[in-house]
Amino acid sequence: MAQRFGAEDHEGLNRSIGATISLSAVISILTVILSQVAMAPVLRAMNTPEEIIGGAFTYLRIMFAGIPIIMAYNVLASILRALGDSKTPLYAMVIASILNIGLDLLFVMVFHWGIAGAVIATVIAQLFAALYCLRAVLHVKVIHLKKEYFRLNPEIAKRLLGLGTVAAQNVIIAVGGMVVQSVVNRYGTLFVAGFTATNKLYGILEIAAVSFGYAVTTYVGQNLGAGLLDRVK
């Protein structure tokens, strides 16, 4: 999308957006189905303690059902970033984070919904972020989507999937994290709680690197599209 925008190829941009939305919809549906089926055997394989496995099932069932919402935010935020708007996704996540905290307190401490309340709060916050970005995307003048743009053109789909293979790095990291988690799980719920709390801190420390990656992706994409290879270097 950033390459088409940089090349001022607005039709190509819109075709890329349509194909991205269609691909993401298919992938999110398949992921929901696969995750619901694989959840039980994977949790067992990870040595999840019996005293918390019920809560883990509850959390994952709801979170996995919300994958299309999370995917929607990621797609919409990516569209905005590709066009040079990195502020709107940031604002969306800041407000969503505050909303998430507020709903956590309401659902868990007031309504006493427990783990289900915490994950429902997260999904609602993600929904808000997606809708916030959708509102911004609908106001972008260069975006004019037609029905035929949502049809999966093999050439565009292949290119999009090729650019997306970098996500394999995240898959490898995630699988590695699951292996570590399975070892931690053997030591009981106290270790699990400590490991989980530490991962929250790690998420904060990771923000700078992730943000830099988003910035470089957009910058390089737009300049490649414009043919400004020296500027990229």
Summary of the structure (lengths in Angstrom):
residues: 233
radius of gyration: 19.8
end to end distance: 20.1
largest distance: 58.2
contacts: 671
relative contact order: 0.15
helix: 85%
strand: 0%
